[in-house]
Amino acid sequence: MAEVSIKNIVEAALLASVDPLPLERLHLLVEDFGQPSQDAVRDAVEALRGEYAERGIELVEVAGGLRIQVRETMAPWVAKLWEEKPARYSRALLETLVLIAYRQPITRGEIEDVRGVAVSTHIMRTLLERNWVRIVGHRDVPGRPALYASTKSFLDYFGLKSLSDLPSLAEIKGLSEPGLAEGTPFGQEAEIPAVPHQAQEDSGEATLQGG
């Protein structure tokens, strides 16, 4: 039987898990292996990261923890594994998501004030169903409108460790204060490109490039 190492266990766990695994969870998985310290698990993670440096996969840290994913440069080839087309999202949905991500917590009415048009119930329902946004409270004004914020799932899906990893508004062409100018980086309609990050669980649905 091949010798089992902490690195092997960490690698197997990350490959087997659908969701990212925090370092603490990985430590619990290997705690019976001579009671290794978290530093030993962290060393195993870094060793794997180094081994993947010249390969088609990479080990990254996102909001939910660590995961092994296909490199973005491999996406054009990996995407051929799925026949269905990547999910397409309207400019209106993507502008709404951007506003929530950058101005959270924010109400639907405040989003409408910035965009200058009504936000459809379908858009908000889609964002909630995808678990990219959630209701975090209510504004203390008449009607007590819901306050929306992004979720850890949003960060995980788009390959971000935290909100600080979002590009600045100045870096996003088409966004301006106080509102959104014409010609967002998404265009009128955007196809969020297939894979690499969610290849297993989404079966060809989309992720944002560059995450």
N, C-alpha and C positions, 0 to 999 in steps of 0.2 A: 504493500500500500504506500502511495506517495506520501511524503512528509507534509503535514498540514502546518501552515504558518499563519500568523495573524494577518499578514498581507493577503493570503489566499482567502481567508474567511471574509475579510472586508470586501475584497473584490467580488466574491460570490454573492454576498449580501446585497451589494449595490446593483449587481446585474439582475438579481431575483426580485428586488423590490420595485413596485410600480411607482411609488412615491420617493422623493428624496429622503435620505436618512441623516438625522443629526448625528454629530460625533458622539453624543451621549448614548444614543441608541446603539451605535456600533460598538461602543465600549461595553454595553450590557451583553451584547451578543458574544463577545470574546472573554468575558470576565472569568470564565472557568478555565481559560487557557493560561494557567499559571498566574492568574490575577494580574494581567498587564495593566500598566498605567494608561491614562488618556494620552500621554506623550507617545507611548509605544503605538497606539492606534493612529495618532496623528502622523507619526513617522511612516507607518504603513501606507497611509493615504498619500503622503508626499512621494513615496517610492513609486506608487502606482501612477501618480501624475507624471512623474519623470519618464516612466516606461512608455506611457501613451504619447509622449511628446511628438514622436515621428509617425504616429499611427492615425488611422481614420476615426478613432474615438478619443474622447478626452474626459477627464474627471474634473467636474466643476462644482462650485458651491453656490447654491441659490438660497432663497429665503427659507425654504423648508429643510435645508441640509445639503448633503452631498449626493451627487448622482453621476453615473457614467452615461454619456450621450454621444451621438454621432456628431462629428465635426461639421460645422456649417458648410465647409467646402465640399463635403461629401453629399450634401442634400440633393443636387441634381441627379445623382445616380441612385441614391436610396429611395427617392420619391417614386421611381419607376416600379417599386415593389407593390404600389397600390394603384388600382385602376381608377378609383374615384378621384375627382378633382378636389384641390384644396378648397377649404371654406372661403367664401367671399363675403366681405363685410362692406356695408355702405360707408361713404364718407361721413354721413351723419352719425353712425354708430361709433366710428373711430374718433371723431372729434369729441363726442360725448365721453368716451373712455379717456381720452387725453386730458380733458378738463377735470374729470374726477381724479385722475392720477396726480395732477399738478396742483389742484386747488382744494383738495379734500381737507375737511369734510365740506360738502357742497350740496345744495338742494337742487331739485329738478328745475325749479323756477330760476335759480341763479344760473344754471347751465343755459336755460332758454334766453336769459338776458344777455349773456355773452354771445351766443350763436345768432340771436336775432330771430329765431324760429322756434316753433314748438318741438319738444322732444317727445316722440311717440312712445306710447306704452309698450309697443313691441320692442323698441330699442332697450328700454330699461329692463324689461322681462328677460331679454336675451342676455344682457350683461349679468343679471342676477342668476339666471339658470346656469351660465358658464362658470359661476362663482368667481368672476373677475371683480365684482363689486359687491358690497353689502351695506345694509342700513346700520349705522352706528349710533343713531339717536335722532332727535327731532329739534329743529330750530325753535327757540322760545319766542315765537311770534304768532299772531293769529293764524289758526289753521294748523299750527305745529307741523310744518312740512318735514318729511324725512330727510335725513342727512346721509349722503352716500360717500363711501370711501373705498379704496382698492383693498384687495385681500392678499394673503400670502400665496394663494393659488395663482393670482394674477402675476406676482413676481416670479413664481416657479415656472409658469407657463412661458413667460417671455425671457427666461434665463437671467433674472436679476436677483442679486443677493439682498438688496434693500432699495428703498425709494431714492437713496442718494446715488444709485447707479443709473438713474434716468438721465438722459442728456439734458442740458440746460435748455430753457425755452429759446435762448438765442441760437442754439445749435439746430433747432428744428425749423426748417424752412416753412414759412407759411403761417407760423404762430406769432401773434403780436399781442401787446397789451393795449386795451383791456380785452380784446376779443380775438377772434380767429380770422386771419386774412384769407383771401381766395388762394387756391393752389396749395393745399396742405401737402406734406410729403406723400400722402396716400392717394392723391388725385380724387376724382369723383367717386371712384369705387376701388377698393383694394382687395387683392387676393393675398392673404397672409400666407407666405410660401410654405410648402410642405416640409415637415421635419426640419432640423434634426432632433430637437429636444424631446418631443413627445411621440417618437416613432412607435413605441410599443402600445401605449395606452390610447392614442388617438387614431391609430390605423389610417394615416394619410391626411388627417386634418392638419391644421396649420400651426406654425409658430412664426414669430416675428424674426426676421433676419437680424443677425448681429447680436443676439442675446448671448 
